[in-house]
Amino acid sequence: MGYTHVTVSVSNLQKSKPPYTASFLVDTGAVVCLAPANELRDAGIEPEGREAYELADGTPVEYDYGFARLSFMGSDTVTKIIFGPAGVEPLLGITALESVGIGVDPVTQTLKRYAALPLKTKRTVGARAMGRYD
């Protein structure tokens, strides 16, 4: 399998400072995004909290997180972003991708825009009676 990268601009919610722009690794195994803390702070993004995360090798770590505006492939979204260590490769997580209707084609390892974003889920047999949906 190859690696998929996309150019992303990360700015604070008010867009009051120049954005941090870099090539982000698309990581479908990551829920949220990650970028170097110093770059996020330079873009005017401030930590909002701290959470525990698990690295790919299983190591537990704690990082600060904040909220940022991301722009990529002609789309914008607001998402949680982790303040990573200096020099870390920026990651674009699946939540940001799916929020703008973009997925990764598993065969070609390229990003594909969905025809439309689903607004509701399909009901299953008996789900209505049980108050559940897919």
Secondary structure, 3 states (H helix, E strand, C coil): CCCCEEEEEEECCCCCCCCEEEEEEEECCCCCEEEEHHHHHHCCCCCCEEEEEECCCCCEEEEEEEEEEEEECCEEEEEEEEEECCCCCCEEEHHHHHHCCEEECCCCCCEEECCCCCCCCCCCCCHHHHCCCC
